[in-house]
Amino acid sequence: MGGRVGHLYDGLKWGKQSIHGATYVQEMTEKVCVLRLNMKEARDRHKSCADRTMRELEFEVGDRVYFKMVMLRGPNRSIAENKLSLRFMNLFPVVERVVLVVPVRILERRVKVLRHKKIPLLRFLWDCSDTEDETWEPEAKMKLKFRKWFDKQVVE
């Protein structure tokens, strides 16, 4: 085999000198590992920054707030063909505070086993005024959201 086979096989030699191919593969594997670590660091940095800025908003009666409205573009006004564009409309006053009351019951506990960790899950029955809904939720997330409810459960 004379000459080169292609730019992808620059480090590879055929025949007795196949050790160069193994070192090339090893180097590329190490570079891929470094790239994966860099991407994970960037993703974690972005997530921690986003988590710091995200917060639940609460408004009082009389506050004035912007609504974010979704407008459809184009003459057809079809969601399938057009992108959605977010727009802030005028300031609107908060007229009344609405509180949704939802009775909640835990139906079942389960531990989801992944490769390197175990996630405890709870199956909740959400009972709104006219509908019932069952969902699986991570236990840690629900304890953070409804800390008082879990403390009350332990006391009883």
N, C-alpha and C positions, 0 to 999 in steps of 0.2 A: 504494500500500500504506500504509494508515494504521495507526497504533497499533504495539504491540510484538508480536513473533512468539512470544516466550517467553524465559524466563530464560537459556537456553543461548545465545541470539543477542543478548544485550544490547549487545555492542560492535560488532555487524555492522550496517551500513547497506546497503540495496539501491540500485542505480543508480550514479550518478557517484561517490559517496563510499565505494567499496569499499576504500579505503586503510585505513579504520578496522578492517576485518575482518582485513587482513594484519597490522596491528600487534597485534591481539588474539591471533592465531595465534602470532606471534613471541613475545609475552610468555608465553603458555601453554607453548610449547616450551621456553623458558628455565627456567620453573618446574619442568617435568618433569625437565629435566637436573639441576637443583639437587636435587630429590627423589631421583633415581637416585644421585647422588653421596653424599647423606646415608645412603641405605640401604646402599650399598657400604661406607662407613666403619663403620657400625654392625655389618654382617656381618663385616668384617675384624677389628674389635675383639673381637667375640664369639668368632670362630674362634681368634684368638691367645690369648685367655684360656683357652679350652677346651684348646688344644694344650699350654699350660703345665701344666695340671693332669692331663692324661692321661699315664699312664706304665704300663709293663709291670710286673706284679706277679710276684714270685718268692717262693716259700715254701720253707722247709727242713723236713726231717722233724722232727716234734714240735711244729711251730707249730699253733696253733688258728685256724681260719678260719671265717667265716660263708659259707653257701651262699645264693645268691639263687635261690629256687624260683619257678616259675610255677604259680599256682593258677587253676583254672577255677571260675567262679562259676555259680550257678543250678542248678535241678534237672536241666536237660537236659545240662549240661556239654559243650556243643558250642562249638568254637572259632568257628564262623561266626556264632553268635548272641551270644556273650558276649565282653566285653573280657578281656584277660589282666591279672592283677594281680600285681605283683612283691612277694614277701615274703622276709624274711631268716629263715632257720631257725636252729636252735641252732648253737653252736660245734662244729665237727668237727675232730679232730686229723688232721694230714697224716701218713699211715702210710708212704708210699713215694714216692720221687721217680721219675717216669717221664720218660724222654727219648726223643722220637721221632726216629729216624734216617731221613733222607730223602735219597737220592742225587738230585742235580739236574744236568741237562744243558741247555745253551742250544742250541736247534734253529735259531733264525732271528732276524735283526735286521731292524727296519723303522722308518722315521721317519714318524710320523703328522703331517701338515701341517694345522694349523688356520689361522684367519685371520691371527693375529698371532704365532704361535709354532710351533715344531716340537718334537714330543715323541718322543725315541728310545724304542722299545719292544723288548723281548726276549721271544721265545717260549720258555718253560721247559717241560721235561719233568720232572714231579715223580714220582719212583718210590718210593712207599711199599711196605710189605711185601707187600701183595696187590693194590694198584691202581696204575694209572698215570694221570696227569692232565696235560693240556697247558693252559697259561694264558699270556696276554699280560700282561706287567707293565712299568710304566715303569722304565727303566734306572736313573734317579736313586734311586728308592725302593728298588730291590733292592741298589744299591751301598751305601746307608746301612744296610740290614738285614744284609747279608752282606759287609761290608767286607773281612774276612780272606780270604774265598773269592775276591773279585775281585783282591786283591793277589797271591794265590797264582797266579791265572790269568795275570797279567802277567809274573811271574817265570819261569814255565815256557815 
